[in-house]
Amino acid sequence: MSLKSFHIVFVAFTFLMSLFFVMWSFVWSVDASAMTRAIGWCGVAGLLLVPIYAVYFWKKSANMIL
């Protein structure tokens, strides 16, 4: 597996982990503490920022010669 392929898989995994954090924090969590909500909001930030970075990396990596 090339470094580019690994990076794309890692970005996809990061998106899925952010989705898990949001679901765990706001839907499945029994304890509604401030830390649980903070983790959920970090997950929301990940859900918003990771796709932007993924598009940026995809376009940048299309120009790379490996």
Gaussian input, Z-matrix of N, CA and C with variables (Angstrom, degrees):
# hf/3-21g

backbone

0 1
 N
 C     1     B1
 C     2     B2     1     A1
 N     3     B3     2     A2     1     D1
 C     4     B4     3     A3     2     D2
 C     5     B5     4     A4     3     D3
 N     6     B6     5     A5     4     D4
 C     7     B7     6     A6     5     D5
 C     8     B8     7     A7     6     D6
 N     9     B9     8     A8     7     D7
 C    10    B10     9     A9     8     D8
 C    11    B11    10    A10     9     D9
 N    12    B12    11    A11    10    D10
 C    13    B13    12    A12    11    D11
 C    14    B14    13    A13    12    D12
 N    15    B15    14    A14    13    D13
 C    16    B16    15    A15    14    D14
 C    17    B17    16    A16    15    D15
 N    18    B18    17    A17    16    D16
 C    19    B19    18    A18    17    D17
 C    20    B20    19    A19    18    D18
 N    21    B21    20    A20    19    D19
 C    22    B22    21    A21    20    D20
 C    23    B23    22    A22    21    D21
 N    24    B24    23    A23    22    D22
 C    25    B25    24    A24    23    D23
 C    26    B26    25    A25    24    D24
 N    27    B27    26    A26    25    D25
 C    28    B28    27    A27    26    D26
 C    29    B29    28    A28    27    D27
 N    30    B30    29    A29    28    D28
 C    31    B31    30    A30    29    D29
 C    32    B32    31    A31    30    D30
 N    33    B33    32    A32    31    D31
 C    34    B34    33    A33    32    D32
 C    35    B35    34    A34    33    D33
 N    36    B36    35    A35    34    D34
 C    37    B37    36    A36    35    D35
 C    38    B38    37    A37    36    D36
 N    39    B39    38    A38    37    D37
 C    40    B40    39    A39    38    D38
 C    41    B41    40    A40    39    D39
 N    42    B42    41    A41    40    D40
 C    43    B43    42    A42    41    D41
 C    44    B44    43    A43    42    D42
 N    45    B45    44    A44    43    D43
 C    46    B46    45    A45    44    D44
 C    47    B47    46    A46    45    D45
 N    48    B48    47    A47    46    D46
 C    49    B49    48    A48    47    D47
 C    50    B50    49    A49    48    D48
 N    51    B51    50    A50    49    D49
 C    52    B52    51    A51    50    D50
 C    53    B53    52    A52    51    D51
 N    54    B54    53    A53    52    D52
 C    55    B55    54    A54    53    D53
 C    56    B56    55    A55    54    D54
 N    57    B57    56    A56    55    D55
 C    58    B58    57    A57    56    D56
 C    59    B59    58    A58    57    D57
 N    60    B60    59    A59    58    D58
 C    61    B61    60    A60    59    D59
 C    62    B62    61    A61    60    D60
 N    63    B63    62    A62    61    D61
 C    64    B64    63    A63    62    D62
 C    65    B65    64    A64    63    D63
 N    66    B66    65    A65    64    D64
 C    67    B67    66    A66    65    D65
 C    68    B68    67    A67    66    D66
 N    69    B69    68    A68    67    D67
 C    70    B70    69    A69    68    D68
 C    71    B71    70    A70    69    D69
 N    72    B72    71    A71    70    D70
 C    73    B73    72    A72    71    D71
 C    74    B74    73    A73    72    D72
 N    75    B75    74    A74    73    D73
 C    76    B76    75    A75    74    D74
 C    77    B77    76    A76    75    D75
 N    78    B78    77    A77    76    D76
 C    79    B79    78    A78    77    D77
 C    80    B80    79    A79    78    D78
 N    81    B81    80    A80    79    D79
 C    82    B82    81    A81    80    D80
 C    83    B83    82    A82    81    D81
 N    84    B84    83    A83    82    D82
 C    85    B85    84    A84    83    D83
 C    86    B86    85    A85    84    D84
 N    87    B87    86    A86    85    D85
 C    88    B88    87    A87    86    D86
 C    89    B89    88    A88    87    D87
 N    90    B90    89    A89    88    D88
 C    91    B91    90    A90    89    D89
 C    92    B92    91    A91    90    D90
 N    93    B93    92    A92    91    D91
 C    94    B94    93    A93    92    D92
 C    95    B95    94    A94    93    D93
 N    96    B96    95    A95    94    D94
 C    97    B97    96    A96    95    D95
 C    98    B98    97    A97    96    D96
 N    99    B99    98    A98    97    D97
 C   100   B100    99    A99    98    D98
 C   101   B101   100   A100    99    D99
 N   102   B102   101   A101   100   D100
 C   103   B103   102   A102   101   D101
 C   104   B104   103   A103   102   D102
 N   105   B105   104   A104   103   D103
 C   106   B106   105   A105   104   D104
 C   107   B107   106   A106   105   D105
 N   108   B108   107   A107   106   D106
 C   109   B109   108   A108   107   D107
 C   110   B110   109   A109   108   D108
 N   111   B111   110   A110   109   D109
 C   112   B112   111   A111   110   D110
 C   113   B113   112   A112   111   D111
 N   114   B114   113   A113   112   D112
 C   115   B115   114   A114   113   D113
 C   116   B116   115   A115   114   D114
 N   117   B117   116   A116   115   D115
 C   118   B118   117   A117   116   D116
 C   119   B119   118   A118   117   D117
 N   120   B120   119   A119   118   D118
 C   121   B121   120   A120   119   D119
 C   122   B122   121   A121   120   D120
 N   123   B123   122   A122   121   D121
 C   124   B124   123   A123   122   D122
 C   125   B125   124   A124   123   D123
 N   126   B126   125   A125   124   D124
 C   127   B127   126   A126   125   D125
 C   128   B128   127   A127   126   D126
 N   129   B129   128   A128   127   D127
 C   130   B130   129   A129   128   D128
 C   131   B131   130   A130   129   D129
 N   132   B132   131   A131   130   D130
 C   133   B133   132   A132   131   D131
 C   134   B134   133   A133   132   D132
 N   135   B135   134   A134   133   D133
 C   136   B136   135   A135   134   D134
 C   137   B137   136   A136   135   D135
 N   138   B138   137   A137   136   D136
 C   139   B139   138   A138   137   D137
 C   140   B140   139   A139   138   D138
 N   141   B141   140   A140   139   D139
 C   142   B142   141   A141   140   D140
 C   143   B143   142   A142   141   D141
 N   144   B144   143   A143   142   D142
 C   145   B145   144   A144   143   D143
 C   146   B146   145   A145   144   D144
 N   147   B147   146   A146   145   D145
 C   148   B148   147   A147   146   D146
 C   149   B149   148   A148   147   D147
 N   150   B150   149   A149   148   D148
 C   151   B151   150   A150   149   D149
 C   152   B152   151   A151   150   D150
 N   153   B153   152   A152   151   D151
 C   154   B154   153   A153   152   D152
 C   155   B155   154   A154   153   D153
 N   156   B156   155   A155   154   D154
 C   157   B157   156   A156   155   D155
 C   158   B158   157   A157   156   D156
 N   159   B159   158   A158   157   D157
 C   160   B160   159   A159   158   D158
 C   161   B161   160   A160   159   D159
 N   162   B162   161   A161   160   D160
 C   163   B163   162   A162   161   D161
 C   164   B164   163   A163   162   D162
 N   165   B165   164   A164   163   D163
 C   166   B166   165   A165   164   D164
 C   167   B167   166   A166   165   D165
 N   168   B168   167   A167   166   D166
 C   169   B169   168   A168   167   D167
 C   170   B170   169   A169   168   D168
 N   171   B171   170   A170   169   D169
 C   172   B172   171   A171   170   D170
 C   173   B173   172   A172   171   D171
 N   174   B174   173   A173   172   D172
 C   175   B175   174   A174   173   D173
 C   176   B176   175   A175   174   D174
 N   177   B177   176   A176   175   D175
 C   178   B178   177   A177   176   D176
 C   179   B179   178   A178   177   D177
 N   180   B180   179   A179   178   D178
 C   181   B181   180   A180   179   D179
 C   182   B182   181   A181   180   D180
 N   183   B183   182   A182   181   D181
 C   184   B184   183   A183   182   D182
 C   185   B185   184   A184   183   D183
 N   186   B186   185   A185   184   D184
 C   187   B187   186   A186   185   D185
 C   188   B188   187   A187   186   D186
 N   189   B189   188   A188   187   D187
 C   190   B190   189   A189   188   D188
 C   191   B191   190   A190   189   D189
 N   192   B192   191   A191   190   D190
 C   193   B193   192   A192   191   D191
 C   194   B194   193   A193   192   D192
 N   195   B195   194   A194   193   D193
 C   196   B196   195   A195   194   D194
 C   197   B197   196   A196   195   D195

   B1=1.4454
   B2=1.5290
   B3=1.3045
   B4=1.4558
   B5=1.5270
   B6=1.3009
   B7=1.4545
   B8=1.5325
   B9=1.3226
   B10=1.4617
   B11=1.5314
   B12=1.3201
   B13=1.4682
   B14=1.5209
   B15=1.3358
   B16=1.4572
   B17=1.5254
   B18=1.3123
   B19=1.4581
   B20=1.5269
   B21=1.3095
   B22=1.4693
   B23=1.5282
   B24=1.3260
   B25=1.4707
   B26=1.5227
   B27=1.3383
   B28=1.4597
   B29=1.5303
   B30=1.3150
   B31=1.4670
   B32=1.5294
   B33=1.3255
   B34=1.4688
   B35=1.5236
   B36=1.3340
   B37=1.4614
   B38=1.5282
   B39=1.3190
   B40=1.4616
   B41=1.5227
   B42=1.3285
   B43=1.4643
   B44=1.5286
   B45=1.3254
   B46=1.4682
   B47=1.5257
   B48=1.3302
   B49=1.4704
   B50=1.5253
   B51=1.3256
   B52=1.4624
   B53=1.5194
   B54=1.3246
   B55=1.4624
   B56=1.5285
   B57=1.3228
   B58=1.4661
   B59=1.5246
   B60=1.3518
   B61=1.4625
   B62=1.5265
   B63=1.3230
   B64=1.4642
   B65=1.5263
   B66=1.3212
   B67=1.4675
   B68=1.5226
   B69=1.3228
   B70=1.4617
   B71=1.5190
   B72=1.3102
   B73=1.4547
   B74=1.5255
   B75=1.3285
   B76=1.4554
   B77=1.5255
   B78=1.3310
   B79=1.4635
   B80=1.5257
   B81=1.3298
   B82=1.4607
   B83=1.5213
   B84=1.3101
   B85=1.4588
   B86=1.5194
   B87=1.3195
   B88=1.4607
   B89=1.5200
   B90=1.3323
   B91=1.4546
   B92=1.5325
   B93=1.3104
   B94=1.4606
   B95=1.5314
   B96=1.3248
   B97=1.4577
   B98=1.5270
   B99=1.3126
   B100=1.4704
   B101=1.5302
   B102=1.3272
   B103=1.4668
   B104=1.5244
   B105=1.3159
   B106=1.4600
   B107=1.5315
   B108=1.3012
   B109=1.4696
   B110=1.5256
   B111=1.3310
   B112=1.4661
   B113=1.5283
   B114=1.3193
   B115=1.4670
   B116=1.5281
   B117=1.3126
   B118=1.4594
   B119=1.5161
   B120=1.3298
   B121=1.4611
   B122=1.5271
   B123=1.3227
   B124=1.4753
   B125=1.5272
   B126=1.3140
   B127=1.4562
   B128=1.5152
   B129=1.3284
   B130=1.4634
   B131=1.5285
   B132=1.3244
   B133=1.4705
   B134=1.5238
   B135=1.3226
   B136=1.4574
   B137=1.5194
   B138=1.3266
   B139=1.4689
   B140=1.5239
   B141=1.3163
   B142=1.4582
   B143=1.5290
   B144=1.3235
   B145=1.4624
   B146=1.5256
   B147=1.3164
   B148=1.4703
   B149=1.5319
   B150=1.3247
   B151=1.4777
   B152=1.5337
   B153=1.3257
   B154=1.4652
   B155=1.5212
   B156=1.3331
   B157=1.4581
   B158=1.5276
   B159=1.3234
   B160=1.4684
   B161=1.5276
   B162=1.3237
   B163=1.4675
   B164=1.5263
   B165=1.3280
   B166=1.4691
   B167=1.5278
   B168=1.3148
   B169=1.4585
   B170=1.5268
   B171=1.3275
   B172=1.4675
   B173=1.5276
   B174=1.3444
   B175=1.4638
   B176=1.5310
   B177=1.3209
   B178=1.4558
   B179=1.5365
   B180=1.3074
   B181=1.4662
   B182=1.5257
   B183=1.3154
   B184=1.4594
   B185=1.5312
   B186=1.3270
   B187=1.4581
   B188=1.5239
   B189=1.3370
   B190=1.4612
   B191=1.5153
   B192=1.2940
   B193=1.4687
   B194=1.5186
   B195=1.3235
   B196=1.4708
   B197=1.4875
   A1=107.66
   A2=116.33
   A3=120.29
   A4=110.53
   A5=115.07
   A6=120.54
   A7=110.77
   A8=116.95
   A9=121.56
   A10=110.65
   A11=116.95
   A12=120.80
   A13=110.97
   A14=116.09
   A15=119.84
   A16=110.54
   A17=117.10
   A18=121.05
   A19=110.96
   A20=117.61
   A21=121.35
   A22=110.15
   A23=117.41
   A24=121.22
   A25=110.06
   A26=116.96
   A27=120.89
   A28=111.21
   A29=118.32
   A30=121.82
   A31=109.83
   A32=117.60
   A33=120.65
   A34=110.71
   A35=117.13
   A36=121.34
   A37=110.55
   A38=117.25
   A39=121.32
   A40=110.95
   A41=117.16
   A42=120.76
   A43=110.26
   A44=116.85
   A45=119.99
   A46=111.70
   A47=117.37
   A48=119.92
   A49=110.73
   A50=117.60
   A51=120.34
   A52=110.53
   A53=116.58
   A54=120.78
   A55=110.59
   A56=116.87
   A57=120.57
   A58=110.91
   A59=118.04
   A60=120.74
   A61=111.25
   A62=117.07
   A63=120.49
   A64=110.17
   A65=116.37
   A66=119.77
   A67=110.95
   A68=116.96
   A69=120.19
   A70=110.54
   A71=117.01
   A72=120.34
   A73=113.20
   A74=116.69
   A75=119.26
   A76=113.94
   A77=118.61
   A78=120.10
   A79=111.42
   A80=117.44
   A81=120.40
   A82=114.92
   A83=118.71
   A84=121.07
   A85=111.32
   A86=114.97
   A87=120.88
   A88=109.58
   A89=116.40
   A90=123.07
   A91=109.28
   A92=117.53
   A93=121.28
   A94=110.12
   A95=116.30
   A96=119.83
   A97=110.67
   A98=114.87
   A99=120.32
   A100=110.97
   A101=117.52
   A102=120.66
   A103=110.81
   A104=117.32
   A105=120.96
   A106=110.10
   A107=116.60
   A108=120.39
   A109=111.28
   A110=117.93
   A111=120.76
   A112=110.50
   A113=116.49
   A114=120.24
   A115=109.77
   A116=117.11
   A117=120.80
   A118=112.26
   A119=117.30
   A120=119.87
   A121=111.53
   A122=117.69
   A123=119.83
   A124=109.79
   A125=116.88
   A126=120.76
   A127=112.06
   A128=116.77
   A129=120.81
   A130=109.95
   A131=116.26
   A132=119.98
   A133=110.20
   A134=116.78
   A135=120.51
   A136=112.09
   A137=116.44
   A138=119.97
   A139=111.86
   A140=116.83
   A141=119.98
   A142=112.65
   A143=117.35
   A144=121.08
   A145=114.31
   A146=118.34
   A147=120.73
   A148=112.06
   A149=120.43
   A150=118.23
   A151=112.92
   A152=116.98
   A153=119.90
   A154=109.68
   A155=116.65
   A156=120.22
   A157=111.13
   A158=117.58
   A159=120.59
   A160=111.02
   A161=117.23
   A162=120.48
   A163=109.59
   A164=116.51
   A165=120.47
   A166=110.43
   A167=117.63
   A168=120.84
   A169=111.15
   A170=116.85
   A171=120.19
   A172=110.93
   A173=115.59
   A174=119.53
   A175=111.09
   A176=116.77
   A177=121.06
   A178=110.47
   A179=117.01
   A180=119.98
   A181=112.05
   A182=118.16
   A183=120.67
   A184=110.97
   A185=116.65
   A186=122.12
   A187=113.44
   A188=117.18
   A189=120.86
   A190=110.89
   A191=114.93
   A192=120.89
   A193=106.86
   A194=116.30
   A195=119.98
   A196=111.71
   D1=130.24
   D2=-179.54
   D3=-76.20
   D4=165.50
   D5=178.92
   D6=-63.77
   D7=-36.71
   D8=178.01
   D9=-63.44
   D10=-44.94
   D11=179.23
   D12=-64.83
   D13=-42.29
   D14=178.21
   D15=-61.19
   D16=-40.65
   D17=-179.51
   D18=-63.84
   D19=-41.39
   D20=178.73
   D21=-64.43
   D22=-42.00
   D23=177.24
   D24=-63.73
   D25=-42.16
   D26=179.98
   D27=-63.88
   D28=-39.90
   D29=177.95
   D30=-65.00
   D31=-41.56
   D32=177.63
   D33=-63.75
   D34=-40.72
   D35=177.69
   D36=-63.87
   D37=-39.73
   D38=178.30
   D39=-62.76
   D40=-40.51
   D41=177.45
   D42=-62.85
   D43=-44.57
   D44=-179.59
   D45=-65.89
   D46=-36.75
   D47=176.95
   D48=-66.90
   D49=-38.02
   D50=176.27
   D51=-62.77
   D52=-41.59
   D53=176.84
   D54=-62.08
   D55=-42.23
   D56=177.36
   D57=-61.44
   D58=-43.37
   D59=179.71
   D60=-61.15
   D61=-40.98
   D62=179.45
   D63=-65.04
   D64=-47.95
   D65=-179.26
   D66=-63.33
   D67=-42.66
   D68=-179.43
   D69=-64.84
   D70=-43.73
   D71=-174.46
   D72=-71.73
   D73=-44.65
   D74=-171.96
   D75=-98.48
   D76=-16.78
   D77=-175.60
   D78=-115.96
   D79=-51.98
   D80=-170.12
   D81=-93.14
   D82=-14.19
   D83=-174.55
   D84=-73.11
   D85=133.05
   D86=175.70
   D87=-83.17
   D88=-36.47
   D89=-179.27
   D90=-90.23
   D91=118.74
   D92=-178.49
   D93=-102.02
   D94=56.34
   D95=-179.10
   D96=-81.70
   D97=171.73
   D98=179.39
   D99=-65.66
   D100=-36.01
   D101=179.64
   D102=-67.79
   D103=-38.52
   D104=177.93
   D105=-62.70
   D106=-43.68
   D107=178.29
   D108=-67.12
   D109=-37.07
   D110=178.51
   D111=-63.40
   D112=-41.37
   D113=176.96
   D114=-63.55
   D115=-39.55
   D116=177.50
   D117=-62.82
   D118=-41.85
   D119=179.45
   D120=-70.45
   D121=-31.49
   D122=172.58
   D123=-65.10
   D124=-36.73
   D125=175.62
   D126=-64.28
   D127=-39.70
   D128=176.92
   D129=-62.80
   D130=-42.24
   D131=177.30
   D132=-61.06
   D133=-40.37
   D134=177.43
   D135=-63.95
   D136=-40.78
   D137=179.03
   D138=-64.75
   D139=-26.99
   D140=178.92
   D141=-87.15
   D142=-38.52
   D143=-172.67
   D144=-88.76
   D145=-33.64
   D146=-177.10
   D147=-63.28
   D148=-43.14
   D149=177.22
   D150=-63.23
   D151=-35.00
   D152=177.02
   D153=-63.72
   D154=-45.69
   D155=177.69
   D156=-64.29
   D157=-37.76
   D158=-178.98
   D159=-62.85
   D160=-42.24
   D161=178.01
   D162=-65.38
   D163=-42.12
   D164=178.30
   D165=-60.43
   D166=-47.23
   D167=-178.90
   D168=-66.19
   D169=-40.29
   D170=-179.02
   D171=-60.93
   D172=-44.51
   D173=179.12
   D174=-67.00
   D175=-41.01
   D176=-179.61
   D177=-67.11
   D178=-40.42
   D179=-176.74
   D180=-74.52
   D181=-19.54
   D182=177.22
   D183=-67.00
   D184=-26.30
   D185=179.45
   D186=-89.38
   D187=-8.00
   D188=-178.42
   D189=-76.11
   D190=143.26
   D191=173.98
   D192=-107.55
   D193=116.26
   D194=-179.21
   D195=-110.69

